[in-house]
Amino acid sequence: MRLLFVGGVHGDERSGLRVCEKHGCTFDNPYVEKDYYVEDMEGDKYRVTVGFLIAHVEACKRNVHYIDSNLNDCFGDTNELGFEGSLQKRLIAQYGKDSDKFADIVIDMHSSKENASMLMFSSNETRYSIIKTCSMMELIPYYCPCDLHGAYCDQYLGKQGVTLEMNCENGIDDYEVISQLDRIVNRIIHTSFSTFSKDSTAKGLSFVRQIHFPRDMYTGKYLMWPHCCVPFKSMDRIHNDDPLLISPTTRNIIENSDGEYTALFANVLDYYEFGEALVLAKETVFVNKQKGNMTNG
């Protein structure tokens, strides 16, 4: 089995970068590979080959999000130009399906300004052990099919992929955040098989619909009000007829909920450019019916 932990897709998100550095990656040598021997539930040992990769070295050196375009948005686009266009092609050539580094599971490590640390997974075949492990490590797992646009590294560098979004207060990756992420990484490695069984199930959240900020009637642009959502935290339950959007000037309710949902995002700055105020989801149970490919070591 082969795992790949990716850090530094965005150069100003430092927690994944620091974890990769802790495992031996440098700007001059951004990829490091190690073998771990882990036990399954019966006590049998299996080899897990684990790679650590600093994806965007130049952005990390400059401590910027990107150089010309967001690397997360251009994977697999052969027409993508600029620095990131060339970079994603090199990464796919070196670590993609035609290479000997192609992973079974990719864990893409990011920092976030959300109010919760989260595990995003885009397939109901994502290994239950990872979902369960991350949930035990105080991350909120949710099924996010909007991660299926084929633009992220985990869609091209491995058979399956998940994204770890670590909540960083004020966008700062402090020692506590980096330590928590490193503990999660090590827990994922050492429980890769021990909690994975034939008919395992996992609770997640299935994407339902988006709620957008209202548009200006003349320009068509989204009205980016700083506090127009109901003040609740992400992952809190919204009930039928609960207010969703409120005018900051008149305090009138613009839109009500038409059912019971869980809020994945609530009035988050990162989503202003898309006009996205809320992402609503419902609880779902996913079933894994395959044992997985184990390699005796």
Order of alpha helices (4+ residues) and beta strands (2+ residues): beta-alpha-beta-beta-alpha-alpha-beta-beta-alpha-beta-beta-alpha-beta-beta-beta-beta-beta-beta
